[in-house]
Amino acid sequence: MREDENRLAVYAARESGSRGRLRAEPSAAYRGEYQRDRDRIIHSTAFRRLVYKTQVFVNHEGDLYRTRLTHSLEVSQIGRTVARALRLNETLVEAICLAHDLGHTPFGHAGQESLNACMREYGGFEHNLQSLRVVDELEAKYADFPGLNLTYESREGILKHCSASNARQLGELGERFLERRQPGLEAQIANLADAVAYNNHDVDDGLRAGLLGIDQLRGQTLFADCYDEVRARYPELEDRRLIYEIIRRMIDTVVTDMIDFTQHGLDQYRPETIDDVRTHSAPLVAFSEEINHLHSELKRFLNEHLYRHENVRRMTDSAKEMVEQLFTAYLADPGLMPADFSGRAGSGDQSAKARVVADYIAGMTDRYAIKEYERLSG
Ligand code: MG
């Protein structure tokens, strides 16, 4: 059954105009195609593993920090709000947001950098491309096909960026990176919702971890404006609630700006179909210049003061070491991996073997990687 498409704007993604799945399937009795995509993602093994994967803080450092799973849920919440306000396809946005980090390695960016370095001679490792590999090939649940067999529009949204050499191998899905076209608006929303989510929850986690201070953050205009507003209204508020009142206002500021600015652009450009969106010279989902500037400032600030903070780096350095050692061990002896992986590795050349090892490591949770490391290093 198709979702009600009458409420959607003309330039929204719609199932009736979908480019379909890699392998055709009969439609479901009471769910739309993007609903099925979202549901398959939620039921996937990779999605469940996100709960034990690092966002910024290594998973076992504390119970209160965001994990990849809670990050993905926050991205989805923000994305759905924007989609609904702009009369775009909310279910498709939800599917893309929930899947966008499925290919992330254990240990956050440290894990990704390390695995990419290990894979340098074998085509490299991009976590975003890996998310696509997860839904296209690696999930092993269905009798009739590998992966989740998602619709083109979900896959287009999951693949946010891609190197030219990888794009050339992806057929239709890779074309836009070579021809500099845009994805649909739903994909564009998911992309910005990701940035809004981490910029804000990392402020929260950074404060909670004691690595950032309120006074230090008051140097950031987005934070300072909301701080002043909350302080003026609630002079006695304690820090924990103060911080949350600030962050909810920060999210509201940038999300409102994104909705207004994007709607304004759509009213001016007047795309008539999703393909008009795809051929537009730049993404139509965007912040105003002012908010874009402040949002990027905050991102730079977090980069300098949180992601590169000594305490964060100390955790991530040991993570890099573990990923490297695991990679070397499995590549030398694929038999150390479970049978389905060692079987796949056995039949290929060195480069194909390395790809199987990368798939195996990328799928690990933080704690499983640590356990494996301890097992292999005695
Ligand atoms: Mg993300």
Boltz pocket constraint, residues with backbone or C-beta under 6 A from the ligand:
constraints:
  - pocket:
      binder: B
      contacts: [[A, 71], [A, 75], [A, 100], [A, 101], [A, 194]]
      max_distance: 6.0
